[in-house]
Amino acid sequence: MFERKKLPLNIVGTEVPK
């Protein structure tokens, strides 16, 4: 869980390149 709440992919908890 990263502090990237801006992305909806945050739910997956995967390493998003963005």
C-alpha positions as CSV (number, residue, x, y, z in Angstrom):
1,M,0.0,0.0,0.0
2,F,1.7,3.1,-1.2
3,E,0.7,6.7,-0.4
4,R,-0.5,7.0,-4.0
5,K,-4.2,7.5,-3.2
6,K,-4.4,9.5,-6.4
7,L,-4.5,6.3,-8.4
8,P,-7.5,4.0,-8.2
9,L,-5.0,1.1,-8.8
10,N,-4.0,1.7,-5.2
11,I,-6.6,-1.0,-4.3
12,V,-4.5,-3.6,-6.0
13,G,-1.4,-2.5,-4.0
14,T,0.8,-3.2,-7.0
15,E,3.9,-1.2,-8.1
16,V,2.4,1.2,-10.6
17,P,5.0,2.9,-12.8
18,K,3.2,6.2,-12.5
